[in-house]
Amino acid sequence: MPPSESTPFERELQQLTASLTLPGARLSRRWLDNELLALWLLDVDDHLTLDTQAIGRFWQRLPFWAFAWAGGRALACYIANNHHLVEGKRVLDFGCGSGIAGIAAGMAGASEVWVADLDPNALMATRVNAALNGIDVQVVSQGDDWPEVDVVLAADVLYDISSSADLQALTLSVPEWLLAESEKVAPDFVDLQCLDSIVTSTLPMIGDFDEKVHIGIYCRNHQVTLN
């Protein structure tokens, strides 16, 4: 059953909604059937007409945390179907965005879920989304040391060059990791193994290119034993 409509984070939801730069934009609760979880996602009036300046301002301050990006959806689906990869383990969701991957790990039985993102709103949104699904998450704030974890999760982060160094360092120091990226931007790491290819979409879609995205699920070579 989908989680309850109620949330203990009404003030945070109001703050997140106020940060949306698109006129008439709001956050709506969406249940994702394949991922078996719910998220607060961007909802815009289909009949809204914007001038060029309004569209430009929105794109410059795009609220990445208000989308369920294709990579995150694919990774959440993969975790939902392979609980053994995270069950009983300490997990870090790197570049968490909406928190979809970390939440999926928590629902699959992870013992701890840590989340990290450069955007404070993403961390707030993740806490709200986690509560919506009955999951507890712990936040890694800027300047904190990385927590000791067993598994690193990352999706849709390799477009941002600034995140690559931290991610690569984590994948070298943490024995297990799962990455989800468009097959057009496959990660360039040593001993890479592709576990699966999943076709999904970004919600809400912001262009035809997000309608059918081929996502690769990657791990360290010989890391995973599939059940």
Accessible surface in RSA format (square Angstrom, percent):
REM  Atomic radii and reference values for relative SASA: ProtOr
REM  Chains: A
REM  Algorithm: Lee & Richards
REM  Probe-radius: 1.40
REM  Slices: 20
REM RES _ NUM      All-atoms   Total-Side   Main-Chain    Non-polar    All polar
REM                ABS   REL    ABS   REL    ABS   REL    ABS   REL    ABS   REL
RES MET A   1   216.94 112.3 150.93  99.9  66.01 157.2 121.00 102.9  95.93 127.1
RES PRO A   2    61.61  44.9  46.83  42.7  14.78  53.7  46.83  38.7  14.78  91.9
RES PRO A   3    29.61  21.6  12.55  11.4  17.06  62.0  24.43  20.2   5.18  32.2
RES SER A   4    74.66  63.1  54.51  72.8  20.15  46.4  50.64 107.8  24.02  33.7
RES GLU A   5   121.14  69.5 110.86  83.9  10.28  24.5  62.93 121.7  58.21  47.5
RES SER A   6    82.36  69.6  65.46  87.4  16.90  38.9  51.52 109.7  30.83  43.2
RES THR A   7    13.25   9.4   1.09   1.1  12.16  29.0   3.75   5.0   9.50  14.4
RES PRO A   8   109.27  79.6  68.91  62.8  40.35 146.7  82.06  67.7  27.21 169.1
RES PHE A   9    34.43  17.2  34.26  21.2   0.17   0.4  34.43  20.9   0.00   0.0
RES GLU A  10    95.10  54.6  93.19  70.5   1.91   4.5  49.24  95.2  45.86  37.4
RES ARG A  11   194.52  81.7 188.61  96.1   5.91  14.1  66.16  90.4 128.36  77.8
RES GLU A  12    40.75  23.4  40.71  30.8   0.04   0.1   7.51  14.5  33.24  27.1
RES LEU A  13    15.42   8.6  15.19  10.9   0.23   0.6  15.42  10.8   0.00   0.0
RES GLN A  14   125.33  70.1 115.64  84.5   9.69  23.1  43.82  93.3  81.51  61.8
RES GLN A  15    97.77  54.7  89.70  65.6   8.07  19.2  34.38  73.2  63.39  48.1
RES LEU A  16     2.26   1.3   2.26   1.6   0.00   0.0   2.26   1.6   0.00   0.0
RES THR A  17    48.83  34.7  44.24  44.9   4.59  10.9  35.60  47.8  13.22  20.0
RES ALA A  18    85.74  78.8  49.02  75.7  36.72  83.5  61.01  85.9  24.73  65.5
RES SER A  19    38.07  32.2  19.25  25.7  18.82  43.4  28.22  60.1   9.85  13.8
RES LEU A  20    17.38   9.7   0.85   0.6  16.54  41.6   1.30   0.9  16.09  43.3
RES THR A  21    35.14  25.0  12.21  12.4  22.93  54.6  20.52  27.6  14.61  22.1
RES LEU A  22    15.27   8.5  10.69   7.7   4.57  11.5  11.04   7.8   4.22  11.4
RES PRO A  23    66.28  48.3  53.97  49.2  12.31  44.8  66.06  54.5   0.23   1.4
RES GLY A  24    56.08  69.2   0.00   N/A  56.08  69.2  36.85 101.1  19.23  43.1
RES ALA A  25    14.28  13.1   0.03   0.0  14.25  32.4   0.03   0.0  14.25  37.8
RES ARG A  26   108.14  45.4 108.14  55.1   0.00   0.0  48.37  66.1  59.77  36.2
RES LEU A  27    19.70  11.0   2.52   1.8  17.18  43.2   2.52   1.8  17.18  46.2
RES SER A  28    30.27  25.6  26.99  36.0   3.28   7.6  21.18  45.1   9.09  12.7
RES ARG A  29    46.87  19.7  24.48  12.5  22.39  53.3   5.12   7.0  41.75  25.3
RES ARG A  30    93.83  39.4  92.23  47.0   1.59   3.8  28.58  39.1  65.24  39.5
RES TRP A  31    74.84  30.0  49.26  23.8  25.57  60.0  40.00  21.3  34.84  56.5
RES LEU A  32     4.41   2.5   1.08   0.8   3.33   8.4   4.41   3.1   0.00   0.0
RES ASP A  33   105.59  74.0  93.13  92.7  12.47  29.5  30.68  72.2  74.91  74.7
RES ASN A  34   105.37  72.7  89.91  86.9  15.46  37.2  14.51  34.9  90.86  87.8
RES GLU A  35     4.14   2.4   0.76   0.6   3.37   8.0   0.00   0.0   4.14   3.4
RES LEU A  36   102.38  57.0 101.10  72.3   1.29   3.2 101.10  71.0   1.29   3.5
RES LEU A  37     0.13   0.1   0.13   0.1   0.00   0.0   0.13   0.1   0.00   0.0
RES ALA A  38     0.00   0.0   0.00   0.0   0.00   0.0   0.00   0.0   0.00   0.0
RES LEU A  39     0.00   0.0   0.00   0.0   0.00   0.0   0.00   0.0   0.00   0.0
RES TRP A  40    36.26  14.6  34.25  16.6   2.01   4.7  34.25  18.3   2.01   3.3
RES LEU A  41     0.63   0.4   0.29   0.2   0.35   0.9   0.29   0.2   0.35   0.9
RES LEU A  42     8.34   4.6   4.29   3.1   4.05  10.2   4.29   3.0   4.05  10.9
RES ASP A  43    45.08  31.6  42.27  42.1   2.80   6.6   8.61  20.3  36.47  36.4
RES VAL A  44    41.28  27.2  28.59  25.9  12.69  30.6  28.59  24.8  12.69  34.4
RES ASP A  45    67.55  47.3  60.06  59.8   7.49  17.7  16.39  38.6  51.17  51.0
RES ASP A  46   138.44  97.0 100.78 100.3  37.66  89.1  31.37  73.8 107.07 106.8
RES HIS A  47   164.09  89.7 139.19  96.7  24.90  63.7  96.49  99.4  67.60  78.7
RES LEU A  48    61.66  34.3  35.57  25.4  26.09  65.6  39.60  27.8  22.06  59.4
RES THR A  49   126.07  89.7  99.46 100.8  26.61  63.4  74.48 100.0  51.59  78.0
RES LEU A  50    44.91  25.0  22.26  15.9  22.65  56.9  24.32  17.1  20.58  55.4
RES ASP A  51    92.07  64.5  77.53  77.2  14.54  34.4  44.65 105.1  47.41  47.3
RES THR A  52   118.51  84.3 111.23 112.8   7.28  17.4  75.72 101.7  42.79  64.7
RES GLN A  53   131.94  73.8 123.82  90.5   8.12  19.3  40.56  86.3  91.38  69.3
RES ALA A  54     7.48   6.9   6.59  10.2   0.89   2.0   7.27  10.2   0.22   0.6
RES ILE A  55    76.51  43.5  76.03  56.6   0.48   1.2  76.51  55.1   0.00   0.0
RES GLY A  56    27.55  34.0   0.00   N/A  27.55  34.0  27.14  74.5   0.41   0.9
RES ARG A  57   127.63  53.6 125.90  64.2   1.73   4.1  59.48  81.3  68.15  41.3
RES PHE A  58    13.68   6.8  13.68   8.5   0.00   0.0  13.68   8.3   0.00   0.0
RES TRP A  59   119.81  48.1 104.58  50.6  15.23  35.8  88.24  47.0  31.57  51.2
RES GLN A  60   154.61  86.5 116.28  85.0  38.33  91.3  42.74  91.0 111.86  84.8
RES ARG A  61   161.44  67.8 143.05  72.9  18.39  43.8  55.41  75.7 106.04  64.3
RES LEU A  62    18.84  10.5   8.08   5.8  10.76  27.1   8.08   5.7  10.76  29.0
RES PRO A  63     8.62   6.3   5.17   4.7   3.45  12.5   8.62   7.1   0.00   0.0
RES PHE A  64    90.75  45.4  90.70  56.2   0.05   0.1  90.70  55.0   0.05   0.2
RES TRP A  65     5.97   2.4   5.37   2.6   0.60   1.4   2.31   1.2   3.66   5.9
RES ALA A  66     0.00   0.0   0.00   0.0   0.00   0.0   0.00   0.0   0.00   0.0
RES PHE A  67     0.86   0.4   0.00   0.0   0.86   2.2   0.00   0.0   0.86   2.5
RES ALA A  68     0.16   0.2   0.00   0.0   0.16   0.4   0.16   0.2   0.00   0.0
RES TRP A  69    52.46  21.1  50.57  24.5   1.89   4.4  49.63  26.5   2.83   4.6
RES ALA A  70     5.00   4.6   4.35   6.7   0.64   1.5   4.35   6.1   0.64   1.7
RES GLY A  71     0.00   0.0   0.00   N/A   0.00   0.0   0.00   0.0   0.00   0.0
RES GLY A  72     3.80   4.7   0.00   N/A   3.80   4.7   3.80  10.4   0.00   0.0
RES ARG A  73    25.21  10.6  25.21  12.9   0.00   0.0   0.00   0.0  25.21  15.3
RES ALA A  74     0.11   0.1   0.00   0.0   0.11   0.2   0.11   0.2   0.00   0.0
RES LEU A  75     0.00   0.0   0.00   0.0   0.00   0.0   0.00   0.0   0.00   0.0
RES ALA A  76     0.00   0.0   0.00   0.0   0.00   0.0   0.00   0.0   0.00   0.0
RES CYS A  77    16.76  12.7  16.71  18.6   0.05   0.1   7.52  19.1   9.24  10.0
RES TYR A  78    13.06   6.1  11.70   6.7   1.36   3.5  10.85   8.2   2.21   2.7
RES ILE A  79     0.00   0.0   0.00   0.0   0.00   0.0   0.00   0.0   0.00   0.0
RES ALA A  80    21.43  19.7   7.97  12.3  13.46  30.6  10.00  14.1  11.43  30.3
RES ASN A  81   121.15  83.5  89.25  86.2  31.90  76.8  25.67  61.8  95.48  92.3
RES ASN A  82    26.19  18.1  24.10  23.3   2.10   5.0   2.10   5.0  24.10  23.3
RES HIS A  83    83.94  45.9  79.90  55.5   4.04  10.3  49.22  50.7  34.72  40.4
RES HIS A  84    52.78  28.8  38.71  26.9  14.07  36.0  37.30  38.4  15.47  18.0
RES LEU A  85    11.52   6.4   9.70   6.9   1.82   4.6  10.30   7.2   1.22   3.3
RES VAL A  86     0.00   0.0   0.00   0.0   0.00   0.0   0.00   0.0   0.00   0.0
RES GLU A  87   104.41  59.9  91.34  69.1  13.07  31.1  22.05  42.7  82.36  67.2
RES GLY A  88    54.06  66.7   0.00   N/A  54.06  66.7  28.82  79.1  25.24  56.5
RES LYS A  89    51.28  25.0  51.15  31.4   0.13   0.3  35.16  31.6  16.12  17.2
RES ARG A  90    71.86  30.2  71.86  36.6   0.00   0.0  19.49  26.6  52.37  31.7
RES VAL A  91     0.00   0.0   0.00   0.0   0.00   0.0   0.00   0.0   0.00   0.0
RES LEU A  92     0.13   0.1   0.13   0.1   0.00   0.0   0.13   0.1   0.00   0.0
RES ASP A  93     4.37   3.1   4.37   4.4   0.00   0.0   0.00   0.0   4.37   4.4
RES PHE A  94    13.60   6.8  13.49   8.4   0.11   0.3  13.49   8.2   0.11   0.3
RES GLY A  95    26.23  32.4   0.00   N/A  26.23  32.4  13.17  36.1  13.07  29.3
RES CYS A  96     8.31   6.3   0.00   0.0   8.31  19.5   0.42   1.1   7.89   8.5
RES GLY A  97    12.31  15.2   0.00   N/A  12.31  15.2  12.31  33.8   0.00   0.0
RES SER A  98     3.78   3.2   1.53   2.0   2.25   5.2   0.00   0.0   3.78   5.3
RES GLY A  99     0.06   0.1   0.00   N/A   0.06   0.1   0.00   0.0   0.06   0.1
RES ILE A 100     8.24   4.7   8.24   6.1   0.00   0.0   8.24   5.9   0.00   0.0
RES ALA A 101     3.37   3.1   3.16   4.9   0.21   0.5   3.16   4.4   0.21   0.6
RES GLY A 102     0.14   0.2   0.00   N/A   0.14   0.2   0.14   0.4   0.00   0.0
RES ILE A 103     0.22   0.1   0.06   0.0   0.16   0.4   0.06   0.0   0.16   0.4
RES ALA A 104     4.45   4.1   0.71   1.1   3.73   8.5   2.70   3.8   1.74   4.6
RES ALA A 105     0.00   0.0   0.00   0.0   0.00   0.0   0.00   0.0   0.00   0.0
RES GLY A 106    14.09  17.4   0.00   N/A  14.09  17.4   2.24   6.2  11.85  26.5
RES MET A 107    80.67  41.8  50.12  33.2  30.55  72.7  54.97  46.7  25.70  34.0
RES ALA A 108     3.57   3.3   0.56   0.9   3.01   6.9   1.86   2.6   1.71   4.5
RES GLY A 109    34.83  43.0   0.00   N/A  34.83  43.0  26.05  71.5   8.77  19.7
RES ALA A 110    15.56  14.3   0.00   0.0  15.56  35.4   0.00   0.0  15.56  41.2
RES SER A 111    71.50  60.4  34.50  46.0  37.00  85.2  39.97  85.1  31.53  44.2
RES GLU A 112    64.46  37.0  58.84  44.5   5.62  13.4  18.21  35.2  46.25  37.8
RES VAL A 113     6.21   4.1   3.46   3.1   2.76   6.6   3.46   3.0   2.76   7.5
RES TRP A 114    53.83  21.6  53.83  26.1   0.00   0.0  53.18  28.4   0.64   1.0
RES VAL A 115     0.19   0.1   0.19   0.2   0.00   0.0   0.19   0.2   0.00   0.0
RES ALA A 116     6.69   6.1   6.63  10.2   0.05   0.1   6.69   9.4   0.00   0.0
RES ASP A 117    32.16  22.5  19.67  19.6  12.49  29.5   7.21  17.0  24.95  24.9
RES LEU A 118   116.61  64.9 105.50  75.5  11.11  27.9 105.62  74.2  10.99  29.6
RES ASP A 119    51.11  35.8  47.02  46.8   4.09   9.7  24.94  58.7  26.16  26.1
RES PRO A 120    97.13  70.8  92.09  83.9   5.04  18.3  94.03  77.6   3.10  19.3
RES ASN A 121    38.08  26.3  37.95  36.7   0.13   0.3   0.81   2.0  37.27  36.0
RES ALA A 122     2.45   2.3   2.45   3.8   0.00   0.0   2.45   3.5   0.00   0.0
RES LEU A 123    23.11  12.9  23.11  16.5   0.00   0.0  23.11  16.2   0.00   0.0
RES MET A 124    35.02  18.1  32.48  21.5   2.55   6.1  34.41  29.3   0.62   0.8
RES ALA A 125     4.19   3.8   3.35   5.2   0.84   1.9   3.98   5.6   0.21   0.6
RES THR A 126     0.20   0.1   0.20   0.2   0.00   0.0   0.20   0.3   0.00   0.0
RES ARG A 127    92.07  38.7  88.93  45.3   3.14   7.5  16.69  22.8  75.38  45.7
RES VAL A 128     0.00   0.0   0.00   0.0   0.00   0.0   0.00   0.0   0.00   0.0
RES ASN A 129     1.15   0.8   1.15   1.1   0.00   0.0   0.00   0.0   1.15   1.1
RES ALA A 130     1.22   1.1   1.22   1.9   0.00   0.0   1.22   1.7   0.00   0.0
RES ALA A 131    31.17  28.7  10.67  16.5  20.51  46.6  16.47  23.2  14.71  39.0
RES LEU A 132     7.63   4.3   0.09   0.1   7.55  19.0   1.54   1.1   6.09  16.4
RES ASN A 133    15.17  10.5   0.00   0.0  15.17  36.5   2.48   6.0  12.69  12.3
RES GLY A 134    68.73  84.8   0.00   N/A  68.73  84.8  37.55 103.1  31.18  69.8
RES ILE A 135    28.38  16.1  21.64  16.1   6.74  16.2  23.06  16.6   5.32  14.4
RES ASP A 136   133.90  93.8 118.03 117.5  15.87  37.5  37.09  87.3  96.81  96.6
RES VAL A 137    25.73  16.9   3.15   2.9  22.58  54.4   3.31   2.9  22.42  60.8
RES GLN A 138    79.41  44.4  74.93  54.8   4.47  10.7  32.34  68.8  47.07  35.7
RES VAL A 139    44.01  29.0  24.64  22.3  19.37  46.7  24.64  21.4  19.37  52.5
RES VAL A 140    11.05   7.3   6.71   6.1   4.34  10.5   7.44   6.5   3.61   9.8
RES SER A 141    55.55  46.9  52.59  70.2   2.95   6.8  25.90  55.2  29.65  41.5
RES GLN A 142   131.22  73.4  98.51  72.0  32.71  77.9  44.45  94.6  86.77  65.8
RES GLY A 143    83.67 103.2   0.00   N/A  83.67 103.2  42.20 115.8  41.48  92.9
RES ASP A 144    80.65  56.5  58.61  58.3  22.04  52.1  16.65  39.2  64.01  63.8
RES ASP A 145   132.92  93.1 114.01 113.5  18.91  44.7  36.22  85.2  96.70  96.4
RES TRP A 146    98.47  39.5  76.91  37.2  21.56  50.6  60.29  32.1  38.19  61.9
RES PRO A 147    23.29  17.0   6.31   5.8  16.98  61.7  16.71  13.8   6.58  40.9
RES GLU A 148   136.76  78.5 117.51  88.9  19.25  45.8  48.50  93.8  88.26  72.1
RES VAL A 149     9.99   6.6   0.47   0.4   9.52  22.9   0.47   0.4   9.52  25.8
RES ASP A 150    37.64  26.4  37.41  37.2   0.23   0.5   9.56  22.5  28.08  28.0
RES VAL A 151     1.48   1.0   1.48   1.3   0.00   0.0   1.48   1.3   0.00   0.0
RES VAL A 152     0.00   0.0   0.00   0.0   0.00   0.0   0.00   0.0   0.00   0.0
RES LEU A 153     0.00   0.0   0.00   0.0   0.00   0.0   0.00   0.0   0.00   0.0
RES ALA A 154     0.74   0.7   0.28   0.4   0.46   1.0   0.40   0.6   0.34   0.9
RES ALA A 155    12.98  11.9   5.22   8.1   7.77  17.7   5.22   7.3   7.77  20.6
RES ASP A 156    36.57  25.6  29.09  29.0   7.48  17.7  17.05  40.1  19.52  19.5
RES VAL A 157    11.40   7.5  10.44   9.4   0.96   2.3  11.40   9.9   0.00   0.0
RES LEU A 158    36.13  20.1  18.49  13.2  17.63  44.3  18.49  13.0  17.63  47.5
RES TYR A 159   142.08  66.3 110.20  62.7  31.88  82.9  95.93  72.1  46.15  56.9
RES ASP A 160    45.73  32.0  41.97  41.8   3.76   8.9   9.79  23.1  35.93  35.8
RES ILE A 161   152.31  86.7 144.67 107.8   7.65  18.4 144.76 104.2   7.55  20.5
RES SER A 162    76.88  65.0  45.15  60.3  31.73  73.1  52.68 112.2  24.21  33.9
RES SER A 163    14.25  12.0  11.30  15.1   2.95   6.8  14.25  30.4   0.00   0.0
RES SER A 164    38.14  32.2  37.76  50.4   0.38   0.9  28.87  61.5   9.27  13.0
RES ALA A 165    78.48  72.2  63.26  97.6  15.22  34.6  72.78 102.5   5.70  15.1
RES ASP A 166    68.98  48.3  68.38  68.1   0.60   1.4   1.94   4.6  67.04  66.9
RES LEU A 167     0.68   0.4   0.68   0.5   0.00   0.0   0.68   0.5   0.00   0.0
RES GLN A 168    76.48  42.8  76.48  55.9   0.00   0.0  12.39  26.4  64.09  48.6
RES ALA A 169    57.57  52.9  48.84  75.4   8.73  19.9  53.77  75.7   3.80  10.1
RES LEU A 170     7.26   4.0   6.91   4.9   0.35   0.9   7.24   5.1   0.03   0.1
RES THR A 171     4.31   3.1   4.10   4.2   0.21   0.5   1.41   1.9   2.89   4.4
RES LEU A 172   138.98  77.4 108.45  77.6  30.53  76.8 109.08  76.6  29.91  80.5
RES SER A 173    85.78  72.5  49.68  66.3  36.10  83.2  50.61 107.8  35.17  49.3
RES VAL A 174    10.78   7.1  10.40   9.4   0.38   0.9  10.71   9.3   0.07   0.2
RES PRO A 175    87.81  64.0  73.16  66.7  14.65  53.2  82.47  68.1   5.34  33.2
RES GLU A 176    46.82  26.9  46.82  35.4   0.00   0.0   8.17  15.8  38.65  31.6
RES TRP A 177     2.24   0.9   2.24   1.1   0.00   0.0   2.24   1.2   0.00   0.0
RES LEU A 178     1.63   0.9   1.63   1.2   0.00   0.0   1.63   1.1   0.00   0.0
RES LEU A 179     1.52   0.8   1.52   1.1   0.00   0.0   1.52   1.1   0.00   0.0
RES ALA A 180     0.00   0.0   0.00   0.0   0.00   0.0   0.00   0.0   0.00   0.0
RES GLU A 181     6.89   4.0   6.89   5.2   0.00   0.0   0.82   1.6   6.07   5.0
RES SER A 182    27.07  22.9  25.52  34.1   1.55   3.6  19.23  40.9   7.84  11.0
RES GLU A 183    74.61  42.8  54.59  41.3  20.02  47.7  23.86  46.1  50.75  41.4
RES LYS A 184   196.74  96.0 160.08  98.2  36.65  87.3 110.75  99.7  85.99  91.6
RES VAL A 185    74.94  49.3  65.58  59.4   9.36  22.5  73.48  63.8   1.46   4.0
RES ALA A 186    51.92  47.7  30.06  46.4  21.86  49.7  30.06  42.3  21.86  57.9
RES PRO A 187     7.06   5.1   0.00   0.0   7.06  25.7   1.94   1.6   5.13  31.9
RES ASP A 188   137.73  96.5 115.57 115.0  22.16  52.4  40.12  94.4  97.61  97.4
RES PHE A 189    30.79  15.4  16.84  10.4  13.95  36.3  19.26  11.7  11.53  33.0
RES VAL A 190   121.51  80.0 109.35  99.0  12.16  29.3 115.29 100.2   6.22  16.9
RES ASP A 191    85.47  59.9  70.76  70.4  14.70  34.8  11.76  27.7  73.70  73.5
RES LEU A 192    54.37  30.3  26.02  18.6  28.34  71.3  26.02  18.3  28.34  76.3
RES GLN A 193    55.68  31.1  51.67  37.8   4.01   9.6  16.21  34.5  39.48  29.9
RES CYS A 194    71.07  53.8  42.69  47.6  28.38  66.7  25.77  65.3  45.29  48.8
RES LEU A 195    27.08  15.1   1.66   1.2  25.42  63.9   4.77   3.4  22.31  60.0
RES ASP A 196    58.56  41.0  51.28  51.0   7.27  17.2  10.42  24.5  48.14  48.0
RES SER A 197    60.37  51.0  37.44  50.0  22.93  52.8  31.09  66.2  29.28  41.0
RES ILE A 198    35.32  20.1  32.28  24.0   3.05   7.3  35.32  25.4   0.00   0.0
RES VAL A 199    74.62  49.1  47.98  43.4  26.64  64.2  47.98  41.7  26.64  72.3
RES THR A 200    22.01  15.7  11.23  11.4  10.79  25.7  16.07  21.6   5.94   9.0
RES SER A 201    20.64  17.4  20.29  27.1   0.35   0.8   6.32  13.5  14.32  20.1
RES THR A 202     1.18   0.8   1.18   1.2   0.00   0.0   0.00   0.0   1.18   1.8
RES LEU A 203    31.98  17.8  31.98  22.9   0.00   0.0  31.98  22.5   0.00   0.0
RES PRO A 204    32.12  23.4  30.11  27.4   2.01   7.3  32.12  26.5   0.00   0.0
RES MET A 205   100.54  52.1  72.61  48.1  27.93  66.5  70.84  60.2  29.69  39.3
RES ILE A 206    41.66  23.7  16.88  12.6  24.78  59.7  26.28  18.9  15.38  41.7
RES GLY A 207    26.69  32.9   0.00   N/A  26.69  32.9  23.16  63.6   3.53   7.9
RES ASP A 208   130.99  91.8 114.11 113.6  16.88  39.9  36.01  84.8  94.97  94.7
RES PHE A 209   143.20  71.6 117.21  72.6  25.99  67.6 129.34  78.4  13.86  39.7
RES ASP A 210    11.63   8.1  11.63  11.6   0.00   0.0   0.00   0.0  11.63  11.6
RES GLU A 211   102.17  58.7  91.93  69.5  10.24  24.4  20.99  40.6  81.18  66.3
RES LYS A 212   149.08  72.7 129.55  79.5  19.53  46.5  72.57  65.3  76.51  81.5
RES VAL A 213    23.19  15.3  20.37  18.4   2.82   6.8  23.19  20.1   0.00   0.0
RES HIS A 214    92.11  50.3  88.39  61.4   3.72   9.5  61.01  62.9  31.11  36.2
RES ILE A 215     1.50   0.9   1.50   1.1   0.00   0.0   1.50   1.1   0.00   0.0
RES GLY A 216     0.00   0.0   0.00   N/A   0.00   0.0   0.00   0.0   0.00   0.0
RES ILE A 217     0.00   0.0   0.00   0.0   0.00   0.0   0.00   0.0   0.00   0.0
RES TYR A 218    15.49   7.2  15.49   8.8   0.00   0.0   8.78   6.6   6.71   8.3
RES CYS A 219     0.00   0.0   0.00   0.0   0.00   0.0   0.00   0.0   0.00   0.0
RES ARG A 220    62.37  26.2  62.37  31.8   0.00   0.0  33.32  45.5  29.05  17.6
RES ASN A 221    55.28  38.1  45.50  44.0   9.78  23.6   1.55   3.7  53.74  51.9
RES HIS A 222   161.48  88.3 128.21  89.1  33.27  85.1  96.95  99.9  64.53  75.1
RES GLN A 223    42.65  23.9   8.15   6.0  34.50  82.2  14.64  31.2  28.02  21.2
RES VAL A 224    22.51  14.8   3.31   3.0  19.20  46.3   6.29   5.5  16.22  44.0
RES THR A 225   115.05  81.8 103.00 104.4  12.05  28.7  71.65  96.2  43.40  65.6
RES LEU A 226    98.74  55.0  75.10  53.7  23.64  59.4  75.10  52.7  23.64  63.6
RES ASN A 227   153.77 106.0  84.57  81.7  69.20 166.6  64.43 155.1  89.34  86.4
END  Absolute sums over single chains surface
CHAIN  1 A    11307.4       8784.9       2522.5       6017.4       5290.1
END  Absolute sums over all chains
TOTAL         11307.4       8784.9       2522.5       6017.4       5290.1
